[in-house]
Amino acid sequence: MREVNFLRKRDANRGLVEFVDIADENYNPAANSGVDFETAMGRIHAILPDGTIVKNVEVFRRVYEILGMGWVYAATKLPIVGSIVDRLYGIWADWRLALTGRPDLKTIVAQRQQKTECNTEGRCQL
């Protein structure tokens, strides 16, 4: 969230980047090129204006570029550096939940499914 808040500030309400909260109970995969909650939680995704989906470090490259800070990720465009950074991001993405004290992806998805069913079918127990 820190990085998202930083990037929102850099966007300064110009609308160059639209951030989508996948944790919002109203998140709709159909409105986001079919990227479902589990997929979005597993890796960062971006949907370009033409509908192309990009993910992983490429998202950061593009967002920082759009916001005039492309130099931050410029070195990752070099083949060897990019390959290393992509692998490191993959490791981070796989371990980020555990490293930040959150449940694993399977548990988070199950909890969301339970909450969705509760909200849509009225099966909640208070």
Buried (B, 14 or more C-beta within 10 A) or exposed (E): EEEEEEBEEBBEEEEEBEEBEBEEEEBEBEEBEEBBBBBBBBBBBBBEEEEEBBBBBBBBBBBBBBBEBBEEBEEBEEEEEBEEBEEEBEEEBEEEBEEEEEEEBEEBBEEBEEEEEEEEEEEEEE
